[in-house]
Amino acid sequence: MDLVERNPEEYVRVYIHGEKMRFGPAAREGIKLGKDVADALEADEETGNEINDLVIAQLPKYELMDHKFEGEITVGKVEIPFLMKIDSAAEDLSAFYEYKTGLTAWSQKKAEEHGQIGFYSTGCCAITGKIPKSKLIYAPSERTNGGLRLNGEIIEFETTKNFKDILKFKIRIKNAWLKIQELTERELI
């Protein structure tokens, strides 16, 4: 959703024409670290890096890890199918965690405004009828001679959404959905 809002032509290139996303070397390194952490959390296995493994072992978790949820969000007369893959969620979708790693610091404001938190909250609400509790869990990274690794800290940002936030995000989802349909028709017809 963020990509179609930020750069519609890049969305077309990646999601309609199937080309790979372009990342620089530093971003690729950060993405790899995030994937290593996610894989270790989901499999409940060690990565082989003692510091990373110590941090991962301390991260809070719910029953479901990297679980896919599907549903439909209705905005007016528009029905929008969705798929979300939440890092960690309670079985009843009453709460979830979103994990982040990286060199760029997170703040409470940035966590509150993060699109994934809004999307997952809206999706959970569409499935259960209730707004979930949510936290963004940030494990900062540092650059060492051996590359990028977690620095040992864990910072939790409790995020809150209310009914007004969910309604605003539903409109954002609807606008992105309509833009995706427009771009798809333009490229394929």
GICOR-V226809 format. One record per residue. RES is the residue in one letter. SS is DSSP state (2 for helix, 1 for strand, 0 for the rest). Layout:
# GICOR-V226809
res = (RES/RES)
ss = (SS/SS)
This chain:
# GICOR-V226809
res = (M/D/L/V/E/R/N/P/E/E/Y/V/R/V/Y/I/H/G/E/K/M/R/F/G/P/A/A/R/E/G/I/K/L/G/K/D/V/A/D/A/L/E/A/D/E/E/T/G/N/E/I/N/D/L/V/I/A/Q/L/P/K/Y/E/L/M/D/H/K/F/E/G/E/I/T/V/G/K/V/E/I/P/F/L/M/K/I/D/S/A/A/E/D/L/S/A/F/Y/E/Y/K/T/G/L/T/A/W/S/Q/K/K/A/E/E/H/G/Q/I/G/F/Y/S/T/G/C/C/A/I/T/G/K/I/P/K/S/K/L/I/Y/A/P/S/E/R/T/N/G/G/L/R/L/N/G/E/I/I/E/F/E/T/T/K/N/F/K/D/I/L/K/F/K/I/R/I/K/N/A/W/L/K/I/Q/E/L/T/E/R/E/L/I)
ss = (0/2/2/2/2/2/0/2/2/2/2/2/2/2/2/2/0/0/0/0/0/0/0/0/2/2/2/2/2/2/2/2/2/2/2/2/2/2/2/2/2/2/2/0/0/0/0/0/0/2/2/2/2/2/2/2/2/2/0/0/0/0/0/1/1/1/1/1/1/1/1/1/1/1/1/0/0/1/1/1/1/1/1/1/1/1/1/1/1/0/0/0/0/0/1/1/1/1/1/1/1/1/0/0/0/0/0/2/2/2/2/2/2/0/2/2/2/2/2/2/2/2/2/2/2/2/2/2/0/0/0/0/1/1/1/1/1/1/1/1/1/1/1/1/0/0/1/1/1/1/0/0/0/0/1/1/1/1/1/0/0/0/2/2/2/2/2/2/2/2/2/2/2/2/2/2/2/2/2/2/2/2/2/2/2/2/2/2/0)
